Amino acid sequence: MTEPVITVERFIHDAQKRLNPDATGTLSNLLGDIILAAKIVSLEVNKAGLLDILGDTEKTNVQGETVRKLDDYANDVFINCLNHGRHVCGLISEEMEEIHPISATSEKARYVIALDPLDGSSNIDVNVSIGSIFSIYKKISDGDEISVADFLQSGSEQVAAGYIIYGSSTMFVFTTGRGTHGFTLDPGVGEFILSHPNIHMPLMGKYYSVNESNALTWAPEVRSYIDHLKSPDQGYSTRYIGSLVADFHRNLLKGGVFCYPASTSGKLKSGKLRLMYEANPMAFLIEQAGGQAIDGTGPILERMPESIHERVPLFMGSKEEMKTCLSWLTAECNRSHASA
């Protein structure tokens, strides 16, 4: 007897009916808008080499990075789908400096969303896996106007988060706080099909993922921790793609540690990854899969953002791995302070 085919829309609908039958359906519909955008972007990514959407534009984004043509395209697709659905009051994007307000269809549509429309875009031209990341919060300010306070909430306040990875297959991975689930796009029927229900991250990993070209800029305690992972008795191998979604996805399924430490000086002194667009949603996903994300001193999800484009250090792995990580970072840090 064949297993029943469960689409992501059916999964979301059934979960709502089972867990919250009195819900308005706004969050479910909002996720549907994101799924539609993901399908459109996936289609363009898969034929990018045949279209004039590879390479750079002449613009830089608020992060000071060169905007790729496909960055622009993905940002527009997500905004258009969210504008059309009107199940969200406003959004922020890694590609835009300011908040983008949206007129919701009703007072019940009181959600805001943070987007990284195309993560890993520097890999587009060489056909490496890239992705999109989203994070959803409830609007907390009074009235119809969107406030920056609606976005500057700790990651523990997220009501949903997820990513889409555009690789050898396209996958949609998300959580609403009841486990992390993965769906693979079947191009024949144009639907995301449940392929990875209730993902559990392995207790101990196989890989560590870090950009070791930055090693000379790391604090001594970070270098000591990476040396610990590299030691023969630990059994970790290096895997680093340079696309957060791709590195995270591999480690979520296979186990491992992801690190992007801050530098002791220069432009990466506060870290490289963005709290609102990358660290918070990935932290929510990994914790729902049994792992943990920290900034080197404590949980990412407890960190209160100070700006919508804030950058942070990020370390992710199983809870046991992050316990070890934190012990190395704090022990080495305390020793260095004592010797000073």
Backbone torsions as a table, in degrees:
resi	resn	phi	psi	omega
1	MET	NA	128.8	-177.7
2	THR	-76.5	150.1	177.6
3	GLU	-70.7	144.9	177.4
4	PRO	-66.2	143.4	177.4
5	VAL	-87.2	124.2	-178.5
6	ILE	-116.3	114.8	176.5
7	THR	-80.5	162.4	-179.6
8	VAL	-64.6	-37.1	178.0
9	GLU	-63.1	-43.1	177.8
10	ARG	-64.5	-41.0	179.2
11	PHE	-59.8	-47.3	-179.2
12	ILE	-65.0	-44.3	180.0
13	HIS	-61.7	-46.0	-178.6
14	ASP	-65.7	-38.6	178.8
15	ALA	-64.3	-41.7	178.6
16	GLN	-63.1	-46.1	-178.5
17	LYS	-63.6	-37.1	-176.7
18	ARG	-79.3	-41.2	-171.3
19	LEU	-97.4	-27.5	-177.1
20	ASN	-149.6	71.6	-173.3
21	PRO	-63.9	-19.3	-179.6
22	ASP	-92.3	4.2	-179.1
23	ALA	-65.5	151.6	-178.9
24	THR	-73.6	-20.0	-177.5
25	GLY	89.4	2.1	-177.3
26	THR	-64.3	-44.5	179.7
27	LEU	-64.1	-41.0	177.7
28	SER	-60.7	-43.0	179.3
29	ASN	-67.5	-36.2	177.3
30	LEU	-63.1	-44.0	176.1
31	LEU	-61.2	-34.8	176.1
32	GLY	-63.2	-37.4	176.6
33	ASP	-63.7	-40.0	179.2
34	ILE	-67.0	-41.0	179.1
35	ILE	-61.8	-41.9	177.6
36	LEU	-61.2	-45.8	178.6
37	ALA	-60.3	-40.2	-179.9
38	ALA	-61.6	-40.3	179.3
39	LYS	-64.9	-40.5	-179.4
40	ILE	-66.6	-46.6	180.0
41	VAL	-64.3	-40.6	179.3
42	SER	-58.4	-42.4	179.9
43	LEU	-60.6	-43.3	-179.1
44	GLU	-71.9	-37.9	177.7
45	VAL	-60.7	-40.6	-176.7
46	ASN	-69.8	-18.5	177.2
47	LYS	-121.2	22.3	-175.6
48	ALA	-57.8	-37.8	-178.7
49	GLY	-67.2	-16.4	179.9
50	LEU	-95.8	-8.1	-176.7
51	LEU	-116.7	166.7	178.9
52	ASP	-88.2	54.0	178.8
53	ILE	-126.7	16.4	170.7
54	LEU	-92.7	158.8	175.8
55	GLY	90.1	-172.6	-172.8
56	ASP	-96.7	155.3	164.8
57	THR	-92.2	-174.1	177.0
58	GLU	-97.4	14.1	-175.9
59	LYS	-106.5	159.1	167.0
60	THR	-120.1	146.7	179.3
61	ASN	-88.3	-176.3	-176.7
62	VAL	-63.8	-20.5	178.3
63	GLN	-80.9	-4.9	-177.6
64	GLY	82.3	15.9	-177.6
65	GLU	-102.2	148.8	176.4
66	THR	-66.3	131.0	-178.7
67	VAL	-84.2	125.9	175.7
68	ARG	-81.2	156.4	179.6
69	LYS	-61.2	-39.6	-178.7
70	LEU	-72.9	-26.0	171.3
71	ASP	-57.4	-51.2	179.4
72	ASP	-58.1	-46.1	-177.9
73	TYR	-61.5	-49.0	-178.1
74	ALA	-63.0	-41.1	178.5
75	ASN	-59.7	-44.6	179.7
76	ASP	-64.3	-40.4	-178.6
77	VAL	-63.3	-47.7	-179.3
78	PHE	-63.5	-42.8	179.1
79	ILE	-63.3	-43.2	-179.7
80	ASN	-63.3	-42.8	179.2
81	CYS	-66.2	-39.7	179.7
82	LEU	-72.2	-36.8	175.2
83	ASN	-62.5	-42.6	-177.2
84	HIS	-69.5	-42.9	-179.4
85	GLY	-70.9	-35.9	179.6
86	ARG	52.9	41.7	174.8
87	HIS	-102.2	8.6	-179.5
88	VAL	-136.4	146.0	-176.6
89	CYS	-85.3	-28.9	-177.5
90	GLY	-169.7	163.5	-179.7
91	LEU	-143.5	157.4	168.3
92	ILE	-123.6	148.6	-178.3
93	SER	-134.6	145.3	175.3
94	GLU	-58.1	-23.9	-177.3
95	GLU	-88.8	-4.8	-175.5
96	MET	-126.6	142.2	-177.2
97	GLU	-75.1	-37.2	-172.1
98	GLU	-110.3	167.6	174.2
99	ILE	-68.9	139.7	176.9
100	HIS	-107.6	107.0	179.8
101	PRO	-76.7	150.1	176.9
102	ILE	-132.5	136.3	177.4
103	SER	-80.8	110.6	-179.2
104	ALA	-73.3	159.2	-178.4
105	THR	-76.2	-21.6	179.5
106	SER	-156.4	169.9	178.8
107	GLU	-66.8	-17.0	-180.0
108	LYS	-76.3	-17.8	-178.1
109	ALA	-86.1	66.3	-173.3
110	ARG	-107.9	64.6	176.5
111	TYR	-125.7	153.8	171.8
112	VAL	-126.5	157.6	-173.9
113	ILE	-138.4	140.7	173.4
114	ALA	-109.7	132.9	-172.8
115	LEU	-126.4	136.0	158.7
116	ASP	-110.7	94.9	-170.1
117	PRO	-61.8	-31.8	-179.8
118	LEU	-150.0	94.4	178.1
119	ASP	-79.6	140.0	177.4
120	GLY	78.6	27.0	-172.5
121	SER	-65.9	-17.8	176.5
122	SER	-66.5	-15.0	179.8
123	ASN	-93.2	-1.2	-173.3
124	ILE	-57.2	-48.9	-172.3
125	ASP	-68.7	-14.5	-178.7
126	VAL	-112.2	15.6	169.5
127	ASN	62.6	38.9	175.4
128	VAL	-98.5	150.5	-177.8
129	SER	-56.2	134.4	177.5
130	ILE	-129.3	-177.9	-177.3
131	GLY	-164.9	178.6	174.1
132	SER	-125.8	145.3	-177.6
133	ILE	-130.0	140.7	177.6
134	PHE	-138.8	156.0	-178.9
135	SER	-145.5	128.7	-174.1
136	ILE	-118.8	134.7	177.2
137	TYR	-128.2	159.6	169.5
138	LYS	-80.2	141.4	173.6
139	LYS	-66.9	130.7	-176.3
140	ILE	-112.3	-14.0	-179.7
141	SER	-82.5	154.5	178.5
142	ASP	-80.6	159.3	176.5
143	GLY	83.1	-177.8	-176.8
144	ASP	-88.1	-20.6	-176.8
145	GLU	-75.0	145.3	175.8
146	ILE	-86.0	135.8	178.8
147	SER	-116.3	153.8	176.5
148	VAL	-61.8	-26.2	178.5
149	ALA	-63.3	-25.3	178.1
150	ASP	-63.9	-26.1	-178.6
151	PHE	-98.9	-30.2	-176.0
152	LEU	-83.8	63.9	175.9
153	GLN	-114.1	153.9	177.2
154	SER	-66.5	155.1	-179.2
155	GLY	-61.3	-21.4	178.9
156	SER	-67.7	-13.9	179.7
157	GLU	-91.0	0.2	178.7
158	GLN	-61.9	139.6	175.3
159	VAL	-99.7	-19.0	176.2
160	ALA	-163.4	153.8	176.5
161	ALA	-159.1	158.8	178.4
162	GLY	-179.6	-178.0	177.3
163	TYR	-148.4	159.6	171.8
164	ILE	-118.9	128.4	177.2
165	ILE	-109.2	126.1	179.5
166	TYR	-102.5	95.9	-177.1
167	GLY	-131.9	-139.4	177.1
168	SER	-61.5	-27.7	165.3
169	SER	-136.1	162.5	177.0
170	THR	-97.8	128.0	179.7
171	MET	-123.5	144.1	175.1
172	PHE	-113.2	118.6	-178.2
173	VAL	-121.5	128.0	-177.2
174	PHE	-150.6	166.5	173.4
175	THR	-143.2	147.8	168.9
176	THR	-118.5	22.5	-179.5
177	GLY	93.5	8.0	178.1
178	ARG	-129.6	57.9	-179.8
179	GLY	92.4	163.1	178.1
180	THR	-110.5	128.8	-172.6
181	HIS	-130.2	143.3	-177.3
182	GLY	-119.1	141.1	-178.6
183	PHE	-130.8	134.2	-178.5
184	THR	-105.2	133.5	-178.7
185	LEU	-74.3	121.7	173.5
186	ASP	-90.9	106.5	-175.6
187	PRO	-66.3	-20.3	-179.5
188	GLY	-69.3	-35.2	-178.9
189	VAL	-112.9	-7.6	177.9
190	GLY	70.8	30.2	-178.4
191	GLU	-127.7	145.5	170.8
192	PHE	-81.6	123.2	-176.3
193	ILE	-109.9	135.8	179.1
194	LEU	-58.1	118.6	-178.5
195	SER	-125.5	-22.8	-177.5
196	HIS	-135.3	75.6	-179.7
197	PRO	-72.3	139.8	171.4
198	ASN	48.0	63.0	-177.5
199	ILE	-63.5	132.8	174.1
200	HIS	-120.0	121.7	179.1
201	MET	-70.2	135.8	176.8
202	PRO	-56.2	145.7	-176.9
203	LEU	-64.5	-35.8	176.9
204	MET	-128.6	140.7	-171.1
205	GLY	-99.2	176.7	178.8
206	LYS	-107.6	-24.0	-169.3
207	TYR	-129.5	150.9	164.6
208	TYR	-119.3	139.2	-174.7
209	SER	-121.9	114.0	179.8
210	VAL	-158.5	147.7	177.3
211	ASN	-84.5	92.5	-173.6
212	GLU	-73.2	-6.6	174.5
213	SER	-66.8	-16.2	178.7
214	ASN	-93.8	6.1	-170.3
215	ALA	-56.3	-37.2	-177.9
216	LEU	-68.4	-15.1	179.7
217	THR	-96.9	-4.1	-177.5
218	TRP	-80.3	155.6	172.3
219	ALA	-67.0	154.1	-177.8
220	PRO	-55.2	-38.9	-177.9
221	GLU	-66.1	-32.0	177.4
222	VAL	-70.0	-44.4	178.4
223	ARG	-60.9	-38.5	178.7
224	SER	-64.4	-40.0	179.8
225	TYR	-66.3	-43.6	178.8
226	ILE	-64.8	-39.1	175.8
227	ASP	-61.1	-36.6	177.0
228	HIS	-62.1	-44.5	179.2
229	LEU	-64.0	-34.1	-177.1
230	LYS	-78.3	-13.3	-175.9
231	SER	-65.0	145.4	-174.3
232	PRO	-57.3	-32.6	-176.2
233	ASP	-74.9	-11.7	179.0
234	GLN	-86.4	-30.1	173.7
235	GLY	77.0	18.3	177.5
236	TYR	-88.2	144.5	172.4
237	SER	-111.9	151.9	179.6
238	THR	-81.4	131.2	171.0
239	ARG	-142.0	114.3	179.0
240	TYR	-141.1	118.1	-177.5
241	ILE	-95.9	-36.8	-177.0
242	GLY	93.9	8.8	171.5
243	SER	-121.4	114.2	-173.9
244	LEU	-55.1	-45.7	-178.7
245	VAL	-58.2	-44.5	-178.3
246	ALA	-67.1	-45.6	179.1
247	ASP	-65.0	-42.3	179.9
248	PHE	-64.3	-44.6	-176.7
249	HIS	-61.2	-44.1	178.5
250	ARG	-61.0	-48.6	-176.4
251	ASN	-69.7	-31.4	176.9
252	LEU	-61.3	-40.7	-177.1
253	LEU	-86.5	-37.2	-174.1
254	LYS	-102.2	-15.2	-176.4
255	GLY	91.5	152.1	178.6
256	GLY	144.8	177.3	-177.3
257	VAL	-115.3	130.6	173.3
258	PHE	-110.2	134.0	179.9
259	CYS	-135.4	133.1	164.0
260	TYR	-134.9	85.9	-175.9
261	PRO	-71.0	162.1	169.8
262	ALA	-75.3	160.4	173.7
263	SER	-95.9	160.2	179.4
264	THR	-77.6	-14.7	177.9
265	SER	-159.3	172.8	176.8
266	GLY	84.7	-167.8	-172.4
267	LYS	-71.9	-14.5	178.7
268	LEU	-100.7	20.1	-177.4
269	LYS	-63.0	-32.0	178.2
270	SER	-92.4	0.3	-173.3
271	GLY	105.9	171.3	-179.1
272	LYS	-107.6	-40.0	-173.3
273	LEU	-79.1	149.1	-175.1
274	ARG	-88.7	133.7	-177.9
275	LEU	-61.5	-47.6	-172.6
276	MET	-76.1	-35.1	-171.1
277	TYR	-97.0	-22.0	-173.8
278	GLU	-128.3	-55.8	-172.6
279	ALA	-67.0	-49.1	-178.0
280	ASN	-61.5	-51.1	-179.6
281	PRO	-62.6	-39.3	179.3
282	MET	-68.0	-35.4	177.7
283	ALA	-64.3	-42.1	178.3
284	PHE	-61.8	-46.5	-179.9
285	LEU	-61.8	-46.2	-174.6
286	ILE	-71.4	-33.4	178.0
287	GLU	-69.2	-34.3	176.6
288	GLN	-71.6	-15.5	177.0
289	ALA	-101.6	11.4	175.9
290	GLY	93.6	5.4	179.4
291	GLY	-104.3	-161.7	-179.1
292	GLN	-153.7	152.9	175.2
293	ALA	-129.1	133.4	-179.8
294	ILE	-131.7	163.6	176.6
295	ASP	-101.6	8.9	-178.6
296	GLY	106.8	-17.0	177.8
297	THR	-127.4	-25.6	-179.1
298	GLY	-168.5	179.3	-176.9
299	PRO	-62.8	136.7	176.1
300	ILE	-58.7	-40.7	-174.2
301	LEU	-67.5	-14.0	177.7
302	GLU	-93.8	-4.7	-175.3
303	ARG	-79.1	130.7	177.8
304	MET	-91.4	120.7	-179.0
305	PRO	-70.3	147.6	177.5
306	GLU	-104.8	-19.6	177.1
307	SER	-152.7	160.0	-175.8
308	ILE	-72.9	-15.0	179.7
309	HIS	-115.6	26.1	-178.9
310	GLU	-63.8	141.2	177.0
311	ARG	-107.1	150.7	-177.4
312	VAL	-144.1	155.1	166.0
313	PRO	-70.5	154.7	-177.3
314	LEU	-146.0	128.3	175.2
315	PHE	-130.0	129.4	-178.1
316	MET	-137.4	144.3	176.8
317	GLY	178.1	-164.9	175.5
318	SER	-68.5	163.8	-179.5
319	LYS	-59.9	-39.1	179.9
320	GLU	-66.7	-40.8	179.1
321	GLU	-66.0	-38.4	179.6
322	MET	-73.3	-28.2	173.1
323	LYS	-63.7	-44.2	176.6
324	THR	-64.9	-43.9	179.2
325	CYS	-56.8	-49.5	-177.6
326	LEU	-63.8	-36.3	179.4
327	SER	-66.3	-39.5	177.0
328	TRP	-66.2	-46.9	-176.2
329	LEU	-64.7	-44.5	-177.2
330	THR	-75.8	-36.3	179.3
331	ALA	-65.5	-47.9	179.8
332	GLU	-64.5	-39.5	-180.0
333	CYS	-63.4	-43.4	-179.7
334	ASN	-65.5	-38.0	178.4
335	ARG	-65.3	-42.3	-179.0
336	SER	-66.4	-36.8	179.0
337	HIS	-68.9	-37.0	-179.6
338	ALA	-66.8	-41.0	-179.1
339	SER	-70.1	-26.9	178.5
340	ALA	-72.6	NA	NA
